[in-house]
Amino acid sequence: MPSSSSLRTLQRRICSSRNLPGCRRYASHGHGPQYNEPTGYLFAEKPLPAGQKRKKEAWENVWYLGMYGTMGLAAVLLYYKPDTSIQAWALQEAKARMEARGEKPEH
C-alpha cells in the first residue's frame, strides 16, 4: 500500500498536467478571513443616526409572510385535525354495536 504522501504527489502530478474538474480545490486555505469578523453590532448593522428608520430589504416581507403564514396555517390544520385516537374509535364502535342490538346508547 503506497503512503499518503506518495499518493498526494501522484495526484498533484496528474492534476497539474490536466485540467480535470475532480482536481480543483475550492477551499481557501488561509487566503482571506476564515469567518465574518465580529463588528460588535447586532447582525453587523451599524446603528442609524437619530430620527432615521431602518430600510427593510426586499426579502424580509416575503420571509415574514412565509414564516408566520405557515405557522397560522399549521395552527388551523391542527385545530381541525380529525380525532384518530383509540378512545374515539372505541366510542363510535360501541355506539354502533349498541344500536345494532337495539339498545339506546346513553352517556
Sequence and secondary structure as in RCSB ss.txt:
>XXXX:A:sequence
MPSSSSLRTLQRRICSSRNLPGCRRYASHGHGPQYNEPTGYLFAEKPLPAGQKRKKEAWENVWYLGMYGTMGLAA
VLLYYKPDTSIQAWALQEAKARMEARGEKPEH
>XXXX:A:secstr
   HHHHHHHHHHHHHHS  GGG     TTSS SS    SSGGG     TT      HHHHHHHHHHHHHHHHHH
HHHHT     HHHHHHHHHHHHHHHHT     
